[in-house]
């Protein structure tokens, strides 16, 4: 089936990476990393089996990637957004 093909996961990861460029916010980038890692695992032969196992690995890797990216690129400690103008003015 299609979920056992590594290249499908890698292409989906690249597509999610492109979507992240179009709509930045570090949301799709974690999913992109997760999809590429699952695709690479399938391609190398480390992963395989049911779609439930692949979905679990994808979810866990995506969550960890999102958390790491937020730590690296997120709001720094002590950094506060300051609004100087009101939108209603």
C-alpha positions in Angstrom: 0.0 0.0 0.0 1.0 3.6 -0.4 1.8 4.2 3.3 4.6 1.6 3.1 6.4 3.5 0.4 9.3 5.6 1.7 9.2 8.0 -1.3 5.6 8.9 -0.6 6.4 10.1 2.9 9.5 12.0 1.7 7.5 13.8 -1.0 4.8 14.6 1.5 7.5 16.0 3.8 8.9 18.2 1.1 5.3 19.4 0.3 4.8 20.3 4.0 8.1 22.1 3.9 7.0 24.2 1.0 3.7 24.9 2.7 5.7 26.1 5.7 7.5 28.6 3.5 4.2 29.9 2.2 2.5 30.0 5.6 5.3 30.4 8.2 4.7 29.7 11.9 6.7 26.6 12.6 3.6 24.4 12.4 4.1 22.5 9.2 7.8 22.2 9.6 7.5 19.7 12.5 5.2 17.6 10.4 7.6 17.9 7.4 10.5 16.6 9.6 8.3 13.8 10.9 7.3 12.7 7.4 10.8 12.8 6.0 12.1 10.8 9.0 9.4 8.1 8.6 10.1 8.0 4.8 13.8 7.6 5.5 13.1 4.8 8.0 10.9 3.0 5.5 13.5 3.4 2.8 16.4 2.1 4.9 14.2 -0.7 6.3 14.1 0.4 10.0 10.3 0.9 9.9 7.5 -1.1 8.4 4.3 -2.8 9.1 0.9 -1.4 9.9 -0.2 2.2 9.2 -0.9 2.6 13.0 2.8 2.1 13.8 3.8 4.5 11.0 1.3 7.1 12.2 2.5 6.7 15.8 6.2 7.2 14.8 5.2 10.1 12.6 3.2 11.8 15.4 6.0 11.3 18.0 8.8 12.5 15.7 6.7 15.5 14.6 6.0 16.4 18.2 9.6 16.2 19.2 10.7 18.2 16.0 8.1 20.9 16.7 9.2 21.2 20.3 12.9 21.4 19.3 12.1 24.0 16.6 10.1 26.1 19.1 13.0 26.0 21.5 15.5 27.1 18.9 13.5 29.6 16.9 10.7 30.6 19.4 10.3 33.6 21.6 13.4 34.1 23.7 13.3 34.3 27.4 12.7 37.9 28.4 11.5 38.9 25.0 8.1 40.5 25.0 6.0 41.8 22.2 5.3 45.5 22.7 2.4 47.2 20.8 2.9 50.9 20.3 -0.2 51.5 18.2 -3.8 50.5 18.7 -5.5 48.9 15.7 -8.5 51.1 16.3 -6.6 54.4 15.9 
